[in-house]
C-alpha cells in the first residue's frame, strides 16, 4: 500500500495545540516541519502533503493551522530530506497558470524529482474576497476553469523538450530553441504565450493530486489525477467510491492502476485500546464548542449557532444549494442521518479529522483497519492524518508501519528516487509527442526569441 503523511500544524485534531506537550508556535518553525518530514522518511512513506486555504476567517481565534505558504515550506523541507515526496495544495481559482507551473517545476528541480501538486478549485467566500471578488465562482464553473488551468500548466511543463537544455560552451548555445515550443493558448479563462522559463523537470510533470469527490470532482480526477485524497466513514462508501473512480478512469482511456485512491485516516494510538480511548476523550474535551459549530455551519450551509447541542440536526438544505465543498457536505449529512447524531456528537466526530475516518486503538487494531480497506478494494493506500504532532506521527511510523511490514503490506525501503517512482507511475512523454496539449497551437519558438 501507499502511505502519505498529511501534515497540519501541530496535529489534525482541532484541539491538538492545547495538549500539555504541544508546542503551538511550531506552526511558524521550519525546523518542526523538516523534522516531521524526516520522521515520515524514516518510515519510508511515499510523501508528505500540505493543505492550504487562502483565508483565515474566524478560525484563528480558536485553532492553529498551516500558516506558512506550503510551496515555499516544501522547498525548505527538500533540503532536509532525500527521498520523501513533497506535495502541496495550490488553487486554480486564485492563481495564474504560468506562476504555478514555474513554482512546481522549480520545486521538482530543487528536490530532484519529488514534487506533487494537489489541485483545488477554492470555493470559499472569504478566499474570494481576498482576491478582489465578491463571491466564489459557481461549483461547476470552478471545475471548468480548473480543467483549462491544468491544460495550460502541463503545456508549459512540456514547452521544453527533455534535450533542450544543452549548455554547450563550445558553440555558446545555452538552450536548443528548436526544442522549445510556444503555447499561444487562448481559452475561455486564460491567455498564455509560453514557453516556461524553467526547463522540464526530473519527473516531466510533478505528480498530479486531486481531493474532490463530487460528481464534477470525480470526473476531473478521472481525466487527470494520479493520486486522489478522499474522505469516507464506512467501508461500503469507500468501496463504492473506489470502484466508481476506477471505472471513470478506464472510460477516459487511462490505466486505473495509474490513479491511486488514498482515503484519509486519523490514527489515535495507544499501547492499549483503553489508553487510546483516553487520549481521544482528552482531545475531544479540549474542543471549543463555538468554533466547532461555526465549522459545521459552514460545511452544511446552515446557521447552527442557536441549535441545541444535544439534538439531531434540523432539516438540511439540498446539496444543489451548496456552492462550497459538496463532497464534504454529503459525507457529514449522511453520517448524521445514518447514525442519528446530535450536534454535540457531530462536533466530536469532526474535531478529529473534519470528516475523515478516525481509527482509535492499538497499532495492531489500526493496522487491521488499513489491511481490510486495502485488501477489500476500498483504497490503494492512505493519507495518514496524525491527530497530534510530532508524537502522533512518530507513533505511527514506529509502531503501525512495522506491523504493516510484518503483514507484507508496506515497503521496507525505497526502490525509486522520484515521487512518481514511489507511486509506480510512468514519466510523461516530452513535448515532442504532446503537441497541442493545451488545446492551442504549439508552434516552435523562433531562434531569435
N, C-alpha and C positions, 0 to 999 in steps of 0.2 A: 504494500500500500504506500501511498504518498502522504507525507506529513508536512504541513506548513504551520509555522508559528505566527499567529496573528497577534501582533504586539500593540497594546494600547496603554499609554501612560504607565501607571503602576499596577494595572490589572483591569480585567474586563468587568468585574463586579462593580456596580455603581458606588459601593461603599468601601472599595479596597483601600483607598487612600486614608481611611480613618482607622485602619488596623494599627495596633501599637507598634508593630515592627515596620510599618510602611514609611517611605520617605517621599512625600508628595512633591517636593521640589526637584526630584529626579526627572520630572517631565521636561525640564529645561537643561538636563545634563547629558551631553553626548556620550559621556562615559557609561552612563546607565544603559543606553540603547546598544552601544558597542558590546557591553558585557552580555546583554540578552542575546544578541546575535551569535556571540561566541558560545554561549550555552547551547543554543539550537544547533550550531555547527558541531559541537562536541557530540550531540546526539545523532548526527548525520541526517538531520532533517533536510527536506528539499529546499525550503525557502523560508524567509521571514516576510511579513506583509504589514503595511501600514494603511489604515483607512485615512480618510481626510474629509473635512467639512469646511466650507468656506464662509462660515458664520459662527458666532459664539452664542448669541441669543441669551436666554436666561440661565442656560446650563452652568455658566461659570460660577454662579453663586454657590452651587452645591456639589460640583463634580470637577475633577481634574482629568482632562482628556489629552489627546495628542495636540500639543500647542505648536510644535515646530513643523516647518514645511517638510513633508516626507521625502521628496526627491533630493533635497539638499541633505537631509539627515542620512539617507541611504548612501550618498556619496562619501560621507564620513565613515559609515559602517563598512563600506567597501574596503577602506584602507586597513581595517582592523580584522578582516576575515579573508579566507582564501577560497572557500568552496560554496558557502551557503548562497542560495538565490536571493535576490533583492527586489521585492515587488512593492510598488507604490500606486496608490489611487491618484488619478488625475481626471478632472472633469472635462467633458466635451461641451458642457453648457457655458462655461465661463473661462475659456482659454482659446487660443488660436492654434491651428494645426501645425504651423511652422515652428512656433515656440516649443510646443510639446514634443514634436518629433526631434528637435535638436536636443532637448533635455534628456530624453530617454536614450538617444543614440550616444550622447556623452556618457551617461551612466553605464551603458553597455561597454564602452571603451575603458572607462575608469575601473570597472570591475572584471575586465577580461571575459565578458560574456555572461553576466549573471543578472541582467536587468529584466524586469517584467512590469507591464502596465496594467493596472486594474481600471477598466473603462467604466466610468459612471456618467450619468446624464445630469444629475443635480436638479432636484425638484423643489428645494426649499425656498419659501418666500423670503426669508432673511438673507439667504445667499443671493437671490436675485437683486435685492435692494443694495447689496454691497457692490454690485456691478452696474449700477445706474439703471436698473429695470424696476418697473412697478410690481411685476409678478413673474414667476417662472413660466416657461412655455408649457403648453398642454402636453400630457404624457406621451402620446404617440408622436407628436411633433419633435419632442426631445430625442426620441429614438431615430427619427428620420435625420435629424441633424447629426447624431452620433454616427450613423452609417456613413454619411458623406465625410465627416471628420476623419473617421478611420481610414477610408479610402485615400484621402489626401495624405495622411500620415504615412501609411505604408508605401504610397507612391513616392514620397520624399525619401524614405529609408532606402528605396530601390533606385533612387536617382543617380547613385554611384554604382557602377559595376564593381564587383569584388577586386578586379585587376586595375581599377582606375588610378589608385594612389600608387604612383611608381617611384617618386623621389629619386629620379635619375640625375645624379650630379654631373655626369659627363655631358649630357645633352642640355641640361638646365630645365628639364621637364619635371615639374612637381606632380602634376596630375595629367593623365591622358584624357583630354577633353572629348575625344571621340567616344569615350566610355562613360561620359556624363550625359544625363538627359534632363531636359526641362520638363516640367509637369504641365504648365499652362492650363491649370484647372479653372474652369468657370462653371460653378454649380449654383444650386438654389441658395446655399448658405455661405459659400466661400469662393474666393478667387485667389489662387496661389500660383506663382510662377515656377519657383524652384530653379535649379536643384538645391538640395540641402547643403549647408556649409560643412557638414560633418561627413566624412567618408563612411561607407557601410560598416556596421558594427560586427563584432565577432560572431553574433548569433544571426546575422542577417536582419531579422526582426527581433526585438525583445519579445518575451512571452506575452501573449495577449490573454488577459483575465477579465471575467465579467461576473457581476454579482446580482443581477436582477432576475426574478423568477416569474414576473407577469408574462402574459402571452407575448407582448412585444419584446420583453427581455429574453424570453426563451428563443424567439426567432432570431434575435440579434446574436445570441450565444451560438445558436446552431450554425449560423453563417460564418462567424468569425472567431469565437472564443476557443482557447486551447486549455484553459482551466476555468471552472465555474465554481465560485464560492456561493453556497446556498444555505438556507436555514429550514430545518424540519424538526417537528416534535415527535413524530412517530415513524416506525419502520415502514409502515404501509405508504405513508405520504412520501417518504424518501425514495422508496422503490418506484412509485408512480412517476415521480419527477425524473429519476434516473432513466427509466425506460423511455419516457416521452422525449427527453432531450436527446438521447442516443438515436432514437428514430428520426428526429428532426435533422440531426447532423447528417445521417445517411441520406436523407431525402435531398439534401443540398450537395450531394456528391462528395462528401468528406468522410474520412475514416473515423468512425465513432471512437476508436481507441486513441485518437489524437485530441479528444476533448475530455479532460479529466474532471469528474464531479467530486467536489470536496465540501461536504456539509460542515458547518461549524459545530464544535463540541467544546463545552466548558467542563473540564475535569476538576471536581472538588475532591481532593485526595486526602486520605488519612491512612495511618498504619492499620487501623481497624475501621469498619463501617461506622461504628459509633463515633470515632474521632472525626471522621469526615463529615458526619451529620452535625456534629457540634460546631465545626468550622462553618458549615453552611448556615446554621442558625445564627452564629455570631455575626456573619456578614449581613444577613437579612435584617438583624436587629439594628444595624447601623444605617439602614436606608432612611433617607429623608423623604417623608411621605409627599409633601407638596411637589418636590422635584419629580418624583415618580409619576404622580398624577398628571403633571404637565406633559411628561413624555408620552404617556399612554394617550392623552388627549390629542397630541399631535399625530400619533400613529393612526388613530381611528377617526380623525376629522370631527371630533365631538368634544365639547367642553364638559369635562367631568369634575371640575373643581368643587362643585357643590353636591356631587353624588355620594351617598353613604358608602363608606369603605367596606362594610360587611354585607352589601347587597350585590347581586349579579348586575352585569351591565344593562343599561337601558337599550332600547332598540337602536341599532346602528344604521348609519346612512348606507345606501347601496354602494358597492365598490366602484361603480361608474362615476360617482361624485368625488372620488379620491384622486387628487392630482399629484400626490407625493408618491411614496413607496407602496405600490399596490400589493406586491407580494407580501410585505410585512403586515399590512392591514389584514390581508386574507388569513395569514398564519395566526395572528392574535385573535381575530374574530372567531375563527373555527376552534381554536384552543379553548376560548372562553365558553363557547356554546357546547362543545363536546364534553367538557368536564364541569360545566355549570359553576365556573369560578366566580368568586366575589372580586370586587375591585382590589381589595387588600391582597388576595391570593395572586391576582394577576401581577401586582406590583412586585411581589416576591419572585414570581417566575421570570419576570422580565429583568429584574435587577441584576441577575447573574449573567445573562447573555443576550438581552434585548431580542428574545425570540429564538435564539439558538438553543439546542438541547443541552441541558445541564445533567451531567452524569456524576453522581456522588457515591464514593465508596473507596475501596482499596485499589491498589494498582491492578490486581488481578480482575476485579469487577469492572473497572474501566476498560481494560483490555478485552474482556468478554464482550462488552457492547460494541467496541470497534470491530472485533472479529466478526460478529454477527452481521453488522451493517455492510462490512466489506465482502464477506463470502455470500451474502444473500442479495447481492447486486443492488445495494442502496447507495454505494459510494465507491470511488476509486481510491479514496484516502480521506483525510480530514484536515480541517482548518482548526488548529488547536488554540483555544482562547483561554489561557491561564487566568483564573479569577483574581489572583494577586501576583505581583511581580517584584523581585525575580524569583522568589521561593517557589511559586506555583509552577513555573516553567522548569526549574531545577528538579522538582519532584517528578514531573512528567518524564523528563529526559533520564533521570537516574533510576526510576522505578517502573514506569509503564513501558518505555522503549525496550529495556532488556526483556520484559515479559513478551512483547510482540516478537522480538527476535527469537526467543525460545520456541515460539509457535511457528516460526518460519514466515512471518508476515511482514518483516521490515529488514532493510539492508543493514549490514554490519559495517560497511564502508562505502564511500563514494566511488562510483565507477565512471563518472563523467566529470568534465571540467566546466560545463556551462549549465545554466538553468534549464535550457531546452533538453540537454542531455539527462539531467536529473529526472525530468518528466518523460523521457523516452520519446521525444518529439524530433522530427527532422528539421534541418535548417532550410528555410525558404530559398527558392532559386533566386539568382541575381537578376538585376533589372533587365538584362537582355532577353529574358524569357517571360517578362511580366509587363510588356508594353501596354500602356493604357489602363494600368491598374486603378487609376483614379478616375476612370471614366472620361478622360480627356486626351488630347493629342500629347504624345510623348516624344517630341522632336529632339534630335541631338542638339547639344549646346554648341554654338559656333566656337571655333577655336580661339576667337578673339575675345570671348566673354570672360 
